[in-house]
Amino acid sequence: EIVLTQSPGTLSLSPGGRTTLSCWASQRVTSNYLAWYQQRPGQAPRLLIYGASNRAPGIPGRFSGSGSGTDFTLTISRLEPEDFAVYFCQQYGSSPYTFGQGTKLEIK
Amino acid sequence: QVQLVQSGAEVKKPGASVKISCKTYGYAFTTSYIHWVRQAPGEGLEWLGIINPHGGAPDYPQKLQGRVTMTRDKSTSTMYMELSSLRSEDTAVYFCAREYGVLGFDYWGQGTLVTVSS
């Protein structure tokens, strides 16, 4: 089983700022099938990035993903108020499909 | 447009079973796998398994083997997830999600709250 570790657990930032979230895998992620999801309170997760670096349809350009193998990052270039939420990474290259524990982005 | 619509909240006693439905709309049912994921209160996301709409054996994580059963009804484009021998730790919101090839889980159901309490 691939274990995903996200860092940091919580980030306190101001709107307009830039941030980078990290996700490390315990083993190489097959075909870089690494996704990032945003989850707002009371809602289902929303796909942001697939295949490590591809924005999902309808996702704003301020979201970008990078990385390969075992090290991945999600960057949000200019934080909007609606971006303050929890972010999860997930590998879907091999079963069991696993999620990171999440990074909470909160308003400073 | 693509939609996954789940059944309503459930309250169950320990030891009972629960069966949740996920009705799909807006795409050809047999073209995409469906996954089930749960989230305990205040916790992260846990993958529960995958079912192929064409049939064949579902794939479940080791820790749920023997307790989870995923089935499909092609005639109504609906997937089902049944969890047996419920315990308090199974209290969570349960989601179905569509896997669209390399895109990962692109559409999610609204979630179904299952509460296990005596």
Interface residues (C-beta under 8 A of the other chain):
Chain A: S31 Y33 A35 Y37 A44 P45 R46 L47 Y50 G51 A56 F88 Q90 Y92 S95 P96 Y97 T98 F99 G100 Q101 G102
Chain B: H35 V37 G44 L45 E46 W47 I50 D59 P61 Q62 F95 A97 E99 V102 L103 G104 F105 D106 W108 G109 Q110 G111
